[in-house]
């Protein structure tokens, strides 16, 4: 049964500047762990997962239960980037570099490994990488200065891509109509009756917006929050208390900075059987922040900002999405 977890800290009572509603927001994009073709012999013995709005750290121990060595390719998929959608709607936290816009790093048995990046342009399920590259266009448009490069295409290249339905626009503006997919892959050796450790880290694409009193008063919006992040009655009361403190201090309703992060964990089901030992650590970054998520196990507070859970024989049924609410610093609103 999915538990409702509301991990709450006392709210600061510092005076805040008058609140101002804004439409600035960025989208959360889910990423996860490494992916292997489904195997009947390799199991995930251990997964230690650390999540915060700014960092993901994963430590795996894989066991090969067979009498034979296994060599296979393992991949880490980055979030897909819909260049058309995100030409107008910003995405969450990313590095302004391509192809590694999340700062992915990999260790195998404690040693750094250079993975190979594979970047594709996909439109309606069709691979259009060759057409995009032939025109001299960047595969990733919204990250790493790609939009400026797109605008500098020659008239003939632009016309060719428009004719193929890959671009929209004219000489004054251009929008790409493909999605960029990126994955890192590497070869891995799993020795017979042996174990291999894998560590990787990256910056999640955390979405950011403002959480206002409207979210508490509007039934439809609140229903979405309650469903997606399992905000329970005590957590709701703490949020309401925060708004009351802001109102008292400033005379305005105030707002929270809202951060949403997703970790794709269901791909762990590709391994043989469930995860033997799964340990989750969540860090909300500041003691005064509010953390909420839906989680199937116990979640114990182990520090001022940290919460931990350990499960055995864990078969993930849903990805991890969590919400962090932060009081803006004085003068930030």
N, C-alpha and C positions, 0 to 999 in steps of 0.2 A: 504494500500500500504506500502511495506517495505521501510523505510527510510534509507538513507545512512548516517551513523554517523561517523565522523572523529574527535575525541576529542584529540586535539593536544596542546602541550605546547612548549614554546621556548626551543631550544636545547642549551645545554651547549657548550662552545667553548674551554674548557680546552684541552691542548695538550694531545694526546694519543700516546701510544706506537705503533710501526708498527703492522698492522693487519696481522693475520695468519688464513687462512682458516682451519677449523677443521670439522670432521664428528661426533663430540660428539653431541648427541641429545637424547631426551627421549620423549615417547609418551604421549599425552593427553588422559585421560580416563574420560568419562562423568559420573557424578553422579547427583543426583537431590534431590527432596524432598521426603516426606513420601507418601506411596501408600496405598489406601484403596480400597477394592472391590467396584465396582460402586454402588453408593447409590442414591435412589430416594428421600431421606429425609434429607441428610446431605449436607450442602453447605459450601463452603469456603467463609466466609464473608470478611476476610482480609488476605492478604499475604504481609509481608514486607520482602524483599529479599536483602541481602547485599552480593556482590560478589567482590572478588579481586583475584589475582593470588595465594594468600596464605591463604585465609579464605572464608568460606561460613557461613552466619548466616541467619536463616529463622525464622520468627515469623508468626504463623498462628492463626486465630480465626475461629473456626468452629461453625456453628449453626445447631441445630437439629430442623427442622421445624415441626416435627410430634408431635402428642399427646402422643407418647410412648417413653420410654427410649430405647436407642439402645446400645447394647454391641457388639463390633466387634474387630477383630484383625487388627492392622495397622503395616505396615512394612517399613523399610528403606533399599533399596538395595544398596550395595556397588558396585563399578565397577567390572565387571567380569575380571578375570586374566587368559589369555591363557598362560599356563606355557611353552608350546612348543615355541610359538612365542617370549615370553619375556625372554627365556633362552639366547637369542642372542641379542635381541633389548631391551634396558632398558626402563622401564616405567617412568613416571614423578614422582613428589614429593609424597612420601609416608612415613609413619612411619614404622620403621623396626620391627613392632610387628603384630602378628596375633591373633585373626581374625580382630581386629579393626585397620586396617592399615591407616585409615584416621582420627582417633581420634574423632569419632562420640560421641556426648553428647546430652542428651535429658532432657527436662523439660516439665512437663504437669501442667498447672495452676501454674507455678512458682516453682514447686517442682521437684527435680531430680528423674528420673525413670531409673531403671536398665533394659535395654532391653535384650532379649535373642538372642544370635547369632546362626544362622543356616548356616553351611558351607557344601557345596556339591562339589563332583568331577563329572564333566559332560563331556562325550565324544560323539560327534556326536548325541546330544540329548538324550543320554542314561545315567542314573545315575549309576556311578561306584564307589560311595563312599565306599560301603562295601568292594569291592575288594581292593581298595587302603589302607584302614585301616587294613584289614586282613593281608596285606603284611608288615605292620609296616611303611608304607610310609607317609610323610606329605601331607595333602590335598593341602596346599599352598606351592609351591616349590620355587618361586622366591622372596618371602618376608619372613622375620623372620627367616632367616637361614635355610630355607627348603631345599635348594640345597645341603648343606653339609650333612643334615640328609639323603637325598636321596642317596648320594654316599656311605653312611655307611650301606646300606641295605645288608643283607646276600646274598650270591650267589644264594641260593635257592629262596629267595623272589624276587630278581631281575629277575631271570629266569622265574618265574611264571608270573610277570607283563609283561615281554617282550612277552611271549607266548600268553598272552591275548590281546596284541596289545596296552598296556597302557604305555609301556616304549620303548624307542629306545636307543640302545647303546650296550656296552659290559662292561668288567671289568674295562676299563680305563675311561669311561665316560658314563653318563646316562642322557637322557632327558625325562621328563614327557610329555605325549601326551593328557592330559586332561585339561579342563578349570575349574578353581575354582570359584564358585559362593558363595557370602556371603550376607546374609541379617540379619538385626536386626528386631525383631518383639516384640510387646507388646499388651496387652489387653487394650482397651479404652472404657470408658463409656461416652455416649453422652446423657445428661438428656433431657427429653421432653421439647420443647420450651426453651431450654437453650443453652449456649455457653461454649466452652472449648478452652483454649489457649494452643498451642504447640510451643515450641522453640527447635530448634536443631542447632548445629554447627559442622563443620568438616573442615578438610584441603582438598582442591580439589587436584585431581591428575593432576597437571598442567604440560604440556609438555614444554620442553626447548630445544632450538637449537639456531643457529645463523642466522640472517637475513643479507644477503650480497647484493652487487650491482647486482648480477646475478638475484635476484628476481625481480628487476625493469626492467632488459633488456630482460629477457626471456619471450616471450609472453604467453607460456603455464603456466609457474609458476605464472606469474603475474595475469593471468586470474583466477587461483585458489584462490589467495589471495583476489582479488576483489570480487569474488563470495561468498566466505566463510565469509569474514569480512567486505564487503561493503566499501572498502577503496576508498574514493572519491578523486577528483583531487587536492583539497587543502591539504589533508593528504599526498598524494603521493608527492606533491611539498615539504612538510615539511621533509619527509623522505629523498628526494633527497638533500635537503639543509643540512641535517645532515651528509650525506656522503661527501658533498662538504667541510664542515667544518673539518671533519676528514682528508680528503685529504690534505687540506691546512695546517693542524697542523702537520701531520706526513709524508706526502708524499705517503701514502698508501690509498687504497680504504676504509679500515675500515669495521666495522660490528656493528650491534646491537645485544644485547641479545634478543632473541624472547621467549615470554611466551604465551602459548595458553591454555585457560580454557573453559570447557563446563559445563553448568548446564542443566540437563534434566527437563524440565518444563511441557512437554505435559501430564505427568501423572496427572496434576491438573484437567484435563478434566474428571477424574473419579467422581468428586463431582457433586452434583446437580447444574446444571446451570453453568454460568461463575463465575469467581472470582469477588466478589462484589467490593472490592478496592484492587488494586495491586500497590505496591510501590517498585521501583527498585533503589538501590544505587550501583554504580560502583566506585571502588577505584583503580586507576592505580599506587598507592604507592609512586611515586615520581613526583614532578611537571614537570620535564623534560621528563618524559616518554610519549610515544605516545599510545593512546588507539583507537581501531576501532572495530566496530561490526555492525551487521544488527539488527535494532530494529524498531518495528512498531509504536512507539510513540515518543513524544518529549523527548529530553534528555538535561536537563539544567545543566550547570556548577554551583555547589554550594560551591566549595572550591578549594584549590590549586590542589587537586588530585581527587576530587569527582564530580560525575555526577548523577543526579536523574531524575526519571520519575514516574508519577502517572497515572494510567489508571483505569477506572471504567468498570464494566461488561466485564472483560477481559477473553477471551477464547483463550489460547495459541495455536498457529498453528505450531510453530517451537521452538526447543530448543535454548538456549542462548549460543553462542560461541563468545568469544572475544579474541582479540589480543592485547598484550602489547609489545612495543619495548622499549628497555632501552639502553642508551649509556653505554658501559663498563667503569669501573673506569680506570684512568690512570695506565698503566702497566698491566692491566688484559688481554689485547689482545695478 
